Amino acid sequence: MKTVAQLLKLKSQQHHEVHTIGPGQMVLEALKLMAEKNVGALPVVEGGQVVGIVSERDYARKMVLKGRSSVGTPVSAIMSAPVITVDPHQNVEFCMNMMTNSHLRHLPVVENGELLGLLSIGDLVKEAIAEQANLILQLEQYIRGE
C-alpha cells in the first residue's frame, strides 16, 4: 500500500497546490476561493500552523441553515477545529479508516507542523481501486502461470 507521501507525489500539479485561508478572513472570501480553485475545503492556517479546516459542509450547516451572512462572518466562526491531520508516512488504508470513522472528506497532511498537502476521500478511493485492480491482474497472471 502506498504512503501518503507517495500519493501526494502522484497528484497532478493542479491538485497538488494547497489553497489555504486565514481564520480572520470572511466566509465569503473562502467561498470565492473554493469556487475559483474548484475545491471543497480549505485548511485554515494561522502563523504557519493548521488551526482548522473550512468546507462546503461547514458553510451549509453553520451558515445557510442558521441564516448567517457570509459577508460579515469570519472563517473562525464556522471552521472545524481542532483539525484531524495525518503525517506523510501513513498509508492509504490508515487514512481511509480515519476518514470513515471520523466522517471526514478532507485530510490535511502535516509534518513537523508544516502543511504538505490535502487529501480528499476521492484521492484515497481512486488509489485503493487502482491497487485492487493491480492485485487482480497479478493474481490472474499467477493463475495463468505467467
Residue pairs with C-beta under 8 A, 6 or more apart in sequence:
1 91
1 92
1 93
1 131
2 10
2 91
2 92
2 127
2 131
3 88
3 89
3 90
3 91
3 92
4 86
4 87
4 88
4 89
4 90
4 91
4 92
4 95
4 109
4 117
4 119
5 88
5 89
5 116
7 92
7 119
7 123
7 124
7 127
8 16
8 88
8 109
8 116
8 117
8 119
10 127
11 117
11 123
16 117
18 43
18 108
18 115
18 116
18 117
18 118
19 33
19 37
19 39
19 42
20 42
20 43
20 44
20 45
20 115
21 29
21 30
21 33
21 42
21 43
21 44
21 45
21 54
21 75
22 44
22 45
22 46
22 75
23 44
23 46
23 51
23 52
23 74
23 75
23 76
23 79
24 74
24 75
24 76
25 74
25 75
26 70
26 71
26 72
26 73
26 74
26 75
27 54
27 59
27 63
27 68
27 70
27 71
27 73
27 74
27 75
27 77
27 78
28 70
28 71
29 75
30 42
30 54
30 59
30 75
31 59
31 70
33 42
34 40
34 41
34 42
34 56
40 55
40 56
40 105
40 106
40 120
41 53
41 54
41 55
41 56
41 105
41 106
41 118
41 120
42 53
42 54
42 55
43 50
43 52
43 53
43 83
43 108
43 115
43 118
44 50
44 51
44 52
44 53
44 54
44 75
44 76
44 79
44 81
44 83
45 51
45 115
48 113
48 114
49 113
50 83
50 85
50 108
50 110
50 115
51 79
51 81
51 82
51 83
52 75
52 76
52 79
52 80
52 81
52 82
52 83
53 79
53 80
53 81
53 83
53 106
53 108
54 75
54 78
54 79
54 80
55 80
55 105
55 106
57 105
58 78
58 79
58 80
59 70
59 78
62 68
62 77
62 78
63 70
63 73
63 78
68 77
83 108
84 98
84 102
84 104
84 107
85 107
85 108
85 109
85 110
86 94
86 95
86 98
86 107
86 108
86 109
86 110
86 119
87 109
87 110
87 111
88 109
88 111
88 116
92 124
92 127
92 128
92 131
93 128
95 107
95 119
95 124
96 121
96 124
96 125
96 128
98 104
98 107
99 105
99 107
99 121
99 124
104 121
105 120
105 121
106 118
106 119
106 120
106 121
107 118
107 119
107 120
108 115
108 117
108 118
109 115
109 116
109 117
109 118
109 119
110 116
